[in-house]
Amino acid sequence: MSSKSIDRLASIHATDGRPSAGPFFVTPEQRIALARERFFEEGIRPSGLVPELVVQSWTRCIGARRRPRESLVLEPVTKARIETALARNRVLLEAAREDVSQLDTALAGTNCKAMLLGHDGVIVHATPVEQRPGALLPHVARVGVDLGETSVGTGAPSVAAYTGRVSVVRGGEHFFDGMSTMYCAAAPIRDWRGKVVGVLDISSENEMFRFDAASMVKLYAATIESRLLMAQSRQQLLLRFQVNPTLLHTPFEGLACLSEEGRVLWLNQIGANLLGSERIPGGALDAELMFGLAIDDLRSLRDQDRALPRCLPNGLSVWIDIRREPAAPTLTRVSATPIPEPASSPDAGRIESPVQSTPDQKLQDVNRALIESTFIECKRNVAKTARKLGVSRGLMYRRLRDWGLDRR
């Protein structure tokens, strides 16, 4: 192709003075400008100019009778609103505490700030932002601010929450003109049911990211999600597996939660991909059908206290590490003053576990050394030991028999 032809294709203006959508369009900003003109002024779907998820969000905003040139007014953030947001998301915050702190440190040398949002789009954690005249980010990045689509239109947090996918929204891709200085990347955080319960976001103002923000936010969101899933499986068996043992105990491991009876309760997305399954397997799926190991074999593997290689029924060889997660610590509050539960939501702050606790699970969570010492202290009286530990005699007999203590 001649240089003259290239110059002609690279031209960013058509004969009528409007930007052209040629294959050599010069900058992302010009492509976004053309997309906005076609969509908002001409009613033409700008396929290929901006991400399809952005176009879908624009369409929803238009359907809600919003207009791009509306004045953007962020709702006041009151103390009551902040406390309500923190109370509703305290389990998520506890799971994310370590990782958002590490992300804040990683971003300290950049102009980017991290934000954690609940499923409703309200910010529950935000990196402190220096106040600057005319700057928008200090007003956006505040606990209690609603970044949902109905409030601020198209944005990476709202798109990620709505679609359940990692999203990047750049400058003019935001629906409202007033948000066009913002650049953001966000990833969803799911619970054991696969439901989006939070969103992690990285945002900057007046400057495009100088690193792969989408990959970074996806990585940290995956780590938070794993911590959340583990917090939800404190009283079940947690099975970790991957084709490479070095990926165990990382955001790239597969996770499966098993009941005491050997039923697969849930899988994280990586685990579901490895097994070719849904995140919540249909029916009362037995672990033996999925992993080729009966519950007794899994318990034996747990006692090894190390990862071992196994061939799955689907033919894939993986390394498996299974153990019971330690009892969950008491969740700490995230404000200095007591946070009242919202009267309208008695379940606020609670993220459901896949199954409820049972006496047998309660006994399993008790340290074996404590059981043995209590048994000896009670002069090997099973009934007295059971009363002291708060479980039934039948369960005590079975546990003592499993451990061989009834023959001592």
C-alpha positions, 0 to 999 in steps of 0.5 A: 500500500502506498504512503498516499493511500495510508495517509488517505485511510488515516484521515480522521475527517470525512468530507462533511467534517465529521470524524471517519471510522477508518481502520487507521483511526488515530487515537482512542479519544477520537474513536470515542468521540465518533462513537458518542456522535453516532450513538447520541446524535444520530442514533446509530449503534457504534459497533467496534468503536467502543466496547459492547458492554459500554454501548449496552450501558449507554442504552440502559441509561437512555432507556432510563431517560437520562441525558449525557449533558445532565449536571452530575450531582453526587448525593451527600454522604452522611454519617448514617449512610456511611455506617449503613454501607459499612454494616451491609458489607462488613463480611466483604470488608473483612475478607478484603482488608488485607488485599485492599491494603496491599493494592493501596501500597502498590498504587502509591506511586501512581495517580490511581486510587482503589475503591471497594464497592458493595453489590449495590454500587456504594463505596465501602473502602476508598484510598484517601485522595488529596483535595485539588481545585477542580478535581473530581476524584476526591469527590467520587472516591468517598465511602458512601458514594453511590457509583451505581449506573442509576446514579452516575451512569456508565462506569467500570464499577457499574458495568462490572456489577451489572455484567459480572465481567472485568470492565474498563471505561475510559474518559468519554466512554462514561455516559455523563459528560461530567465523568469524562475525565475519569478512567477506571477498571473494575472486577466483580467479586462473587460469593459461593453461589456465584452472585456478585456481592462486591466490585473492586475498582481502580480509578485515575483522573485526566490520565490513562493507566500506565499499566494493565489496570484490568489485569491488576484489578482482576488479580486482586478481586480474585484473591478477595473472592477466594478469601470470601469463599474460604470464610464461607466454608469454615465448617466444611472441607475445602479442597484446593486443586490445580494442574500445577502445585505452585498455583495452589494457595494463589488466586489461580487455584481451583476451590471446591467446598465439600460437606461431611457426607462428601457432597460438592456444595460449590466450586469457584470459577477456576475449579468449575473450569477445570472440572467442566462443571457449573459453580454449583453442581446440579443435584446432590453431586457426590465428590467421588463422581467429580474427583474420583475419591470417596469421602473417606479417601478425601479425609485420608488425603486431608490427614496427609497435610500436603498436596498430592497428585490425582487423576480426575475422572475427566482424565485431567491430572491435578494436585489436590490439597484438602483440609478443614479451614480454621474456625473464623475469627470474630469479625472486627468492625470497620469504624470506631463507633458501633454500627447499628444494623439497618432496620429495613434489612435484618440480614445486612452484612451477612453473606450466606454459607452454603449449609448451616452448622450441625452438631457434628460440624461443631464437634469437628471444629473443636481441636482434637487435643481439647477433646482428648484432654476433656475426655481424660479430665472427665475420667473417660466418661463419654456422657460427661465429656459430651455435655461439657463440649456441647454435643450428643453422646452418639457423636462423641462415641463415633468420634472417639471410635474414629480416633481409636480413643474408645480402645485406650 
